[in-house]
Amino acid sequence: MMRLEPIDMGGRIALAVEVKLPKTTLLAVTTDRGYIMCGALDVGLLNERLKERGIIAGRATGVRTIEELLEAPLESVTYGAEELGIVPGMIGKDAVARMF
């Protein structure tokens, strides 16, 4: 099952995506510029093999809901996210706010 839900981020709209898979759930919150995601995100791959794309993304681990993803500290971020001032330890919703 897949669920898409708009999230009001102070007058701007992000999109929450939840994909239920066998034995796991993928979670992401995205804007037109970047996204945060659950532990399934491979930040190393984005930084190394896809570096030229300048992907703006952050990863939070141990989250089970969109709400937890927005409140969790990011465990790792891409180089593109760092250029926007997004750093490991930043709360998910604060990172998303910088992605507009």
Secondary structure, DSSP 8 states (H G I E B T S, - for coil): -EEEEEEESSSSEEEEEEEEETTEEEEEEE-SSEEEE-TT--HHHHHHTTGGG--EEEE--S--SHHHHHHSB-SEE-HHHHHTT--TT-BHHHHHHTT-
